[in-house]
Amino acid sequence: MINQLKELLSEEQVSINETILEQHSQDESYHDVAKPDVVVFPKTTEEVSRILQYANTHKIPVVPFGRGSSLEGHIIPYDNGITIDFSLMDKIIAIQPEDLLVVVQPGVTRTQLNQALKQHGLFFSVDPGADATLGGMVATNASGTTAVRYGVMRDQVRDLEVVLADGTVIHTGSLAAKSASGYHLNGLFTGSEGTLGCFTELTLRVYGIPEFETAARATFNTVEEAVEAVTSVLQVGIPIARVELVDEESIRQVNAHNETSFAEKPTLFLEFHGNEAGLAQDVAFTTELMQDAGCTEIIFETDTAARNQLWTARHNLAYSYIHSHKGKKMMVTDVCVPISELAHAIHHAREQLTKYQLAGGLLGHVGDGNFHALVMVDMKNTDEVARANALNEAIVEYALSKNGTCTGEHGVGVGKQKYQRKEHGAAYDVMASIKQTLDPNNIMNPGKIIKVDPV
Amino acid sequence: MINQLKELLSEEQVSINETILEQHSQDESYHDVAKPDVVVFPKTTEEVSRILQYANTHKIPVVPFGRGSSLEGHIIPYDNGITIDFSLMDKIIAIQPEDLLVVVQPGVTRTQLNQALKQHGLFFSVDPGADATLGGMVATNASGTTAVRYGVMRDQVRDLEVVLADGTVIHTGSLAAKSASGYHLNGLFTGSEGTLGCFTELTLRVYGIPEFETAARATFNTVEEAVEAVTSVLQVGIPIARVELVDEESIRQVNAHNETSFAEKPTLFLEFHGNEAGLAQDVAFTTELMQDAGCTEIIFETDTAARNQLWTARHNLAYSYIHSHKGKKMMVTDVCVPISELAHAIHHAREQLTKYQLAGGLLGHVGDGNFHALVMVDMKNTDEVARANALNEAIVEYALSKNGTCTGEHGVGVGKQKYQRKEHGAAYDVMASIKQTLDPNNIMNPGKIIKVDPV
């Protein structure tokens, strides 16, 4: 296999170096690791097509790999085989300000793109915690703090060049801003986690940098009050750009790892984008609504440095948990529920943390009803692992009972595979039939999202 | 068949009345008509499931029918069979203001929904010309004047209850505002035009009625200048709610059929939603950008009556063309191109109207790059029909050559079927394989979107 791959690509694009294999055996999750047999580094769509044709003919499992920052074991090759690392396909192909579009290769990261967009007065909106590759972000339908205003990854995808399991190259969309032509393949392939094909080129939507931005921090006595405040803001249609809930426990973590001394209470981090006059009015109205809901303090930060400090603290929260719990691994729950159920769901999650005697923070993108319990687990302590798994399960079951989803933004990977039938019911069979049709040999990231019985 | 259907439903829910068959033989397009063998009027999901099980067993074609306002022959049953009319499934099941969601049956129309939402301070954003049913609007991925701000129909779909070809009932989504779980079936079924299943319940996103609205009418000497103005407004990120281009010819039509005396020049109809202070700043900036692009006059209408007159005139444009050309049928082209290509594309369309000696208006949702040439055709004049078809073809070919789409919002139906392979290339085979997998007997609206070779 190694020799044949070297013939299809070149000597130096194929690696069985132990360190390289190890690097491709894990993501940032707590899931068991597994090494691929070989890692390949294609440079062109044609090379990816050749790899897949070869793998499909020989029924060899293939896992596409961006940066390994996934959180549910998406890129762990449990059936070994070939890992395709897209790090050499990292070019920004075109920036089209008039069309508010960019064309990039899948290995480009979101900060790399934003760096390049800045001089055009544009930005790319989706911001998961990690500096993931855009290919990986499309694969998991990533989102983050700005989804409440700008949408998730799927909302940014205008077209994908995809290499299918048999090596066929397709385009899933066009450059038109809207279309009622054909079936919506952009949506189907976004979030497919490498199970239906490999992305080799992405055409994505970007936005003009807003004229004005304001950030705020609002403190509450209870999580319920904070959620109530968010609900009011959304219902009156204030186009808030970010609204993040950080609970007491997580604020303590923030203060311990940043130069901040925020009040250690349930807190909303807010951001507004717009024109100056409009923001002033939004901010005044929001303040009123926050106070009505029981906000004890709201502090606005208009200067860039203070705003950056606020958001850096929020973005680094997961990493600061990791750094302060050496030797442990991070388990993050990721349910999303209807907003009307959010306060109850967060309350329930806190109860479960207590019940299972786990220390952990609760935080979330509350404008979307998406929240995380963040728990550091000693993977050698089987009892702790069992309790953490039970916690995750209890939180998922609760969300599903409220017509929510087992994953708001991290994706299915292996971690949420077992909930797929329960969440989707008979629709799971439809998904499985699509997988079967597009990847009959089940070579594309097998075991992720859809469990196919071995033939 | 009639007797068996009467047993599955009830006597009065099955009709072979000639007038009823006739009503279900045509939409609002110029396409050839064809009658179903029978029209059924189910009242429940279970009845729809029974009908499809029966039809699938006996391989009888099935066409779902909302109001017949489609524009590409979507609901014309060219293979006869059973038409399922959803007019008895017209209940608004739930309005959930806190979640900004509604649950409706497919036969509810958009004005019916907006009427009910008003008292909650909410509105449903998508506004095609016709007062279509929401089921039909999901089926065609309809949009209209507000897509530039609020998105198209697909962006509003949170969950669909769908009866598949074999009678299985699935849910394509959940109530969560975002999800990274499973494949994106919401997106796949939205825009599937009845070729993959029948919708029996829709969960849709709604919005808070904006605090403040302003409308404007901006006049230009050329279409190019008008498009340039729109491009600038979008690029600086002004969140315009509507921006419609109406050309000279169409303004003449507007003035002839409304109590208006608008300057007969290329005109933009604009609308802004937001808070009062923010809008004032948006309006001032927009005025500046419009004037920079060559706008000769811009008039703002803040009072509701004047604003309504403006938008009523725009919305009734297609119908006023129809009423003033008795005996003719309307052919509307519907391409969408990248914004950077829009001015050229509209210019090209005007040239084609001249070349083919056809009178027609050009109008469009220019914020999305979507525009229509509206031509009244005497279907008995074979030469005129041929010229109109040639015009449509030339406009589509031009859009495809610019990486646009053959249909921005009207859908494929039969009218755009022939362009599907050209537009989607190898992705068309992926679409066909999905159709084949989910509807192996090809009973669901056969001949629309995907052409399946007879077995």
Interface residues (C-beta under 8 A of the other chain):
Chain A: Q96 P97 E98 D99 L100 L101 G121 T140 N141 A142 S143 A147 V152 R154 D155 L164 T168 V169 I170 H171 T172 S174 L175 A176 A177 K178 S179 A180 S181 G182 Y183 H184 L185 N186 G187 L188 T190 G191 S192 Y207 G208 I209 P210 E211 T231 L234 Q235 V236 G237 P239 G274 N275 E276 A277 G278 L279 A280 Q281 D282 F285 D334 C336 V337 P338 I339 S340 D368 G369 N370 A399 K402 N403 G404 T405 C406 T407 G408 E409 H410 G411 V412 K416 Y419 Q420 E423 H424 G425 A426 A427 Y428 D429 V430 M431 S433 I434 K435 Q436 T437 L438 I449
Chain B: Q96 P97 E98 D99 L100 L101 G121 T140 N141 A142 S143 A147 V152 R154 D155 L164 T168 V169 I170 H171 T172 S174 L175 A176 A177 K178 S179 A180 S181 G182 Y183 H184 L185 N186 G187 L188 T190 G191 S192 Y207 G208 I209 P210 E211 T231 L234 Q235 V236 G237 P239 G274 N275 E276 A277 G278 L279 A280 Q281 D282 F285 D334 C336 V337 P338 I339 S340 D368 G369 N370 A399 K402 N403 G404 T405 C406 T407 G408 E409 H410 G411 V412 K416 Y419 Q420 E423 H424 G425 A426 A427 Y428 D429 V430 M431 S433 I434 K435 Q436 T437 L438 I449
